[in-house]
Amino acid sequence: MEEASESAVALPPAYRHPSGVKCIEIARHMSFCLGNAVKYVWRGWWDPDHTVTGDLEKAARHIREWLSMEVRPRMPMCHVVTRAVSRFATVDQEGRFSTIVRDLCRADFTHGNENAARHALALIMAEIAKRKDTNAA
């Protein structure tokens, strides 16, 4: 079976950042739980319907799972990720999205940095609450 080339597969808009960075450029260098958290934050944040919270709730679940692990994998620091995060941080006007992704990378690349993961989780939960308040109004 022949593999589809990247150009042949349409990348959904929710996986592209206005800076040109793709979610996979970061998530593929991360551990399973935090890589998935990045994917769900990315998809939930850039979803055209900004009132949906499902993907953000999945991201929170993956972060909680990582925090509950007795032994956490330590991923090697990747300069590709560092450059990608700094590229899209300049485009993120509010700074919350880039802070979440940066904190999740920091947690993964600096052995078990729980504070960074907890900070990202708090920002995600605040965004979920904000979206739920918007839906209730």
N, C-alpha and C positions, 0 to 999 in steps of 0.2 A: 504494500500500500504506500502511496506517495504522500509525503507530508505537504500540507498546504503552506505556501510561503506567507510571510507576515503581510506582504502587500496584498495578497489574495483574500485575507481575512479582514473583514471590516471591523475596526475598533470602535465600540460604542462611544459616543461623546462623553459619557460619564467617566470614562477611563483616561481622558485627555485633560490636562491642565492647561489653562490659558498660556502658560510659559512654554508649552511644547513638551513638557516632561510627561511620560506615560507612567501609569501606576506600576506596571510590570518592571520598569527600570529600577524601582526601589524594592518592591515586595519580593522579588525573586532572590534577593540577597539576605532575606530575613528568615528567622525561625518560623515554623508553621503557625503558631498562635498569633504572633505579632505581625507576621506578613499578611495573614488573613484580616487582622484588625485594620491594617493600612488599606487593604483592598475594600473592605466594607465602609470605612470612613470616606475613602475617595469616592466610591460609588454613591453613597448617601449624600455627601456634601455637594457634589456637582450634578445631582439628579435635577432635571428640569422642574420637577414638582417638589419644591423645598419644604413641603409640609409633611412629607413621608418620613417616618422614624425607624422603619424596620431594619434598614442596613446599619444605621447607627447603633441600634440595640444589639445587632449581631456583633458589631465591632466591640461593644462594651463586654459582651459575653466572652469573646476571645481574650480580651485583656484580663478579665477576672480569672479565666482559666489559667493564663500564664502566671498571674499572681499567686494562684493556689498551688502551682507546681513546687514540689519539694526540691527538685534539681532542675534548673533552667538551662537550656542550651545557650552557650555563649557564641554568638556569631562573630566572625572576624570583621573588623572595620573595613568597609569598602569605600574607596575614594569615588567610585561612580555614584554611590548614594549620596555622599557628602556634597558633591558638585550638583547633583539633581535637586537636592533639598535647598541648597543656597540659590539655585536658579529660580525655583518657583516661589521661594520666600519673598523675592523682590516684587512679585506680581500680586501676592496675596495682601490686599489692602487692609483687611481686618486683622490679619495675622493669626486668627484662631486655627484655621486649617493647617497652615504650615507649622504652627507650634505643636499641634497634635502629632503630625507625622514626624517632626523632628524629635519629640519626646519618645515616641515609640521606637525610633531608630536608636536613640540614646540608650533606652532600656535594653534593647537587643545587643548593642555593640559594646556596652560597658557592663560587665558581668552583673546581671541581676539588679539593675538600677530601678528599684521599686518606686522611688519617688517620681521619677520621670513617667513611669507607666501610670501611677496614680494621678498625676497631674493631667495626663492625656485623658484618662477616664473621667475625671471631673469636668473637663471641657466638653467632652462628648455628652455627658449627662446633662450639663447646662443647655447644650444645643437641643437635646431631645425635649427637655422641659419647655424651652422657648417655642419649639415647633408645636408641641401639644397645646400650649396656651394660645397660639395663633389659630389652631384648629378649633378650639373651644369658643373663640370669640366670634 
